[in-house]
Amino acid sequence: MDLTERAYSLAESLLSKPLPRRWSHSLGVAERARSLQSILGDDAALMEAAAVLHDIGYSPQIASTGFHPLDGARFLRDQEGVDERVVRLVAHHSCALLEAEERGLREELAGEFELERPALVDALLFCDMTTTPDGGPTTSDARVAEIVGRYGSDTIVGRFIQRAAPEIHAAVHRVEGRLSTVEQTN
């Protein structure tokens, strides 16, 4: 079984029954990743795998710290032996260091998992933050507003996403710029 097939199977087994909406979101994020093949090149399969796996840390089967990027990355590394680059992307997806800071886990996350290449970190952030909770397309502005609305502005997630919003929007613009450049040259 190749990397992406294994990733889909694993994510489905952890999310589809206990968290069907999270599973729909993950499928949408993976679909968004496939749309970036023109700028990802040889890293396209890696990105799709990370995209479908990015939220597995929410699964009740593996959640332990309550911080899904850390729980998901640890599970992928320790239990599944998944490609180290996929693990790093899951660990650091969507400005996770900022949320880890809110939770008092920044040193733990940064100490255990190195950051992946910035262009790939941007690409996964783009995929996640331009996909609704139900798996449809959206803008990063609407996504940030939806997250704040769902969690509340004074919660850990609400505070984190508001702090992260400028970087989220900047990453989305960088990815859109790369896509536009590729489209202009084709």
N, C-alpha and C positions, 0 to 999 in steps of 0.2 A: 504494500500500500504506500503510495507516495505521500509527501508531506501534506498537501492540501486535502487529499482524501482522508487521511488520518485526523487532520484538524477538524474537518466537518463532522466526522463520526464521533470524536471525543466531545466536541462542543454540543452536539445534539444529545448525546447520552447524559450530559450534565445539566443542560438547560431546558430542553424541549418540554419535559413533563412538569418539573417543579416551577419553571419560570418561562412559560410560553411567550410572553411579550418580550422578555429579554432575548429569547431565541430568535424571534422575528427581527429584533433590532440587530442582532449579530449577523443574521443572514443579509440584511440590508447593508450593513457595514462591509461585508465581504463582497457584495455586488458592487458597491462603490469602489472597492479596491480593484476589482477586475476592470473598471473603467479607467484606471490609471496605468494600464499596461504600457502605454506609449511613453510614459516618463519613467517607468520603473525598470524596464529592460529585464535583465537577468534576476532582479529581485521581485518580480511580479508574483511568483508562487509563494515566496516567503511572506510578502505583504498580505496576500489573500489568507494564508494560514493564520497570521497574527490577527487579522481582522475578524475572522470567525471565532477565534479563541479569546479575544481581548476581554470579554466580560465573564469568563467562566468562574472567576473568583467570587461571583455572587451565588454560585450553586451551594445549596445547603450541605451538599456532600463534602465540600472542601473548604468552605468559609471558616476561618478560625480567628483572624484578627479583626474582621469586620471591614477591612480595607481591601477591596476586591483586586486592585492591581498586584498587590503584594501576595495575597492568597493564591491568585491564579498563577503568577509567575513561579512561586515556590512549588506548587503542585506540578506544573509542567516540567520544572527542572528536577525535582526530587522523586516524583512518582512516575513520570512518563518519559523522561529523558529526551524531551523535545529539543530541537535545534536551538542552540544558545541565542542566536539572533532573534528568533521568534520569542523566546522567553524574555529577552531584554525589551523588546517592543511591547509585550503585554505588561511588563513591570512598569514601564514609563509612559504608557499611553495617555494621551490627552492631559498633559501637564500634571501627571501624577505626583511629582515632587512637591508641588504646591499643596495638593490635598494631604499628602503625607505630613507636611509641615503642620497643617491644621490639626492633624491627629497625633502629633508627637512621634511620628514614625519616619521622618525624613532621613535621619542618619542610618536607620535600619535599611530603608529602600536603597539609598545611594550606596551604602556599604556592600550590599549583597549583589546589586545589579548595575552594571555599567550602562551608560546611555548608548543607544545605537546611533548610527550615522544620522545627522540632522535632517537630511532630505527624507529619510524613511520615517523618522519621528513625526515630521510634518505631514507626510502622506497618511499615516494612520490617524493622526489627529484630524485631518481633513475628512477622512472617511467616517469617523465616529461623530464628529460635530456637524456633519451635513446629512445625518440620517436620523429620522424620528425614532421614538421608542417603539413604534410599530414597524419600522423598517423602510419607510418611505423617504424620499429626498426632502431636504429642507435647507435653509440658510443657517449659517453659524449664529447670526443674530437671533433668529427664531429659536434655535436649539438652546442657546444660553438662557433665553427668557423662559423657555419651557422648563428647564432644569431648576431655575430659581423659583418658578411658580409651583413646581411639584414638591420641592424640598423645603421651601421657605428661605427668605434672604438671611435669616439669623442662624441658620443651621450650619454645621460643618461643611456640608456640600454646597449650600447656598453661598457662604462666605468664600469658599475656595473658587467656585465657578466665576464669581464676580471678580475676584483677583486675577484669575486666569484669562478672562475674556479678551484683554488686549492681545495676548500671545495666541489665543485660539484664532482670533480674526486675522492676525498677521500670518499665521501658518496657512490658513485657508487661502489668503491672497497669494502667498508664495507658490502654493501648489497650483492655483488657478493660472498664475503667471507662467509657470512651467508648461502647463497644458496648452495655453495660448501660443507659446513659442513653438511648441511641437506642431500644433495645428497650422501655424503660419508657414512652416517650412515644408509641409506635406502638400 
